[in-house]
Amino acid sequence: MNDLERKILGDVSLDVPWALVEDYAKMPRWRPEDVNGGVDHLVGVLGRLGVPVTVHEPEIYLSIPLHAAVTVGNQSFRAKPPSMSISVPQGVEAELIHLPTNPKNIRSYTRNPAEIFLDAGADLPSRVKGRIVIMGGFANPGTCSLLEEWGAVGVIAVNPGIDIHWGTCTTIWGSPDLDDLPRKPKIAVVAVNNPDGKQLIEHAGAGKKGRIVTEMQEGWFKQKVPVVDVPGAADKEKFVFLHGHLDSWDVGVGDNATGDATMLEIARVLWKHRASLKRSVRIAWWPGHSTGRYAGSTWYADAFADDFDANCVAQIDCDSPGCRWATSYHQTTTMTETEAHVMRAIKDVSGVDGKAKRPNQAGDYSFNNIGISSYFMLSSTMPDELRAEKGYYAVSGCGGNIAWHTENDTLEIADKGTLMTDIKIYLLSTLRNANDDVLPYDWRATAKEFAGTIATYQKAAGGAFDLTPAKDALDKLATALDRFYAGIAAGTVSKPAANEAQMRLGRVLVPINFTREPRFRHDPAFTCPPLPTLAAAAEVPGLPEATRGFGKTQAMRGQNRFVAAMREAQRIVAQAMA
Ligand SMILES: [Zn+2]
């Protein structure tokens, strides 16, 4: 850490952020009017601190769960509908069928039946048609969309524990547009707890009928989006983007009042020290994360797309920091080019070595299609040994506390010590991202990641598809990148040119590694494999003879997109060295 970093981090205090955590612990923030109330409260705090804030008021599309139940005969079970289930107050009744699910994949966003179900026989679609499916885990969008496609009329997700978790079941990212609408869920989905789920599985075994009732409030809602802009003193146009969701399930302390508090304290401290910032730092708090599948961040990405394309150097997602027992950083989400930067901030603040994880197609990563280098979302988490010792199942937030997405995510889930550490980690990485003369990214590491991905796909494809053109194009880029970084070190590549090139590389290399849809659209919310356009090559040998030709056609088109992207990236690097 340099002197300035030490001085700025030394100004971090828990007074303001912990007060917000305590206030939000008493304020449910999932109904649209309560989310706006939470924003008003935050805006009041920022005002008292003298930090200017802009409040946007877009209309975004939300689905708020009001009520759900499952009945079999005259027996009734408690249930919660995930956001975006259809509303069937009159109920839907059908024969129950139990599909045992792979316990390792209950959190996953995959749509691959072989990964989801223990018995993924070819007759699965005909078995579920017209029935209500009981499955293990969470009502994930990938699974629900698959079951809907197969003709299931309802889904009951049996959560792993005693509590019922809220969630969402749509694959549509943000407010739907006309092209997205066909993917809007058309079936009733609910979650039940484990003991009730076991009884329901018995009823399914006995061939009984079940009934699902759901009541949802769905439509366009005016939601407030507060944004703080801390202007950089030197390169004001360019900005580092720090953001996280303000809406939560119930009072959502660990997910995400602690994140809101982290961003509040960073806004306060950076505003105070704005004269020492090179680039600008922009901080946003979202509505519509839980009930709109990231509709707040998606709206912002759409509304300011041109600004992001021209000026955003990084997006940093702040979700579930500062939670009880979360002293490990072994599952820190980061894109490969920012990995070293992120790990250095974690080590410098906490003394702990972190471990990077590829970001899921989830959280408020609504900027992948524009092509923004990204890190965090989840940061600190419980050590695996502690999780095992407590008998906790895996969840997607709250630092691994299973209070995640339940009524139990209350004040005790937040931890002052962890919050202090996490605020400093977020602050230090944001500060360096704004102040480093040369953006702290290593695109050589990304190229290396790509090489590994291509090798894996080629091995799986065997002789069925040749990825040599992709490999050759990547090799050329890797060589150019070696010269580029050598040029930066030697001073033959100017710093402004190096920074512009690094930002432009993001616009090409992030979409090619994380998206299938074009830029300025949004990919669906299920797993996107690395270098998705090349992934088809790996599947060719496994395809039935009759469809192999289609698979090869897809792989050929995907390879074309990849090769063109590598050439574009090479041009960007060449221009910087000219
Ligand atoms: Zn969250």
Residues whose N, C-alpha, C, O or C-beta is under 5 A from the ligand:
A	BS01	ZN	D255 N256 D319 G397
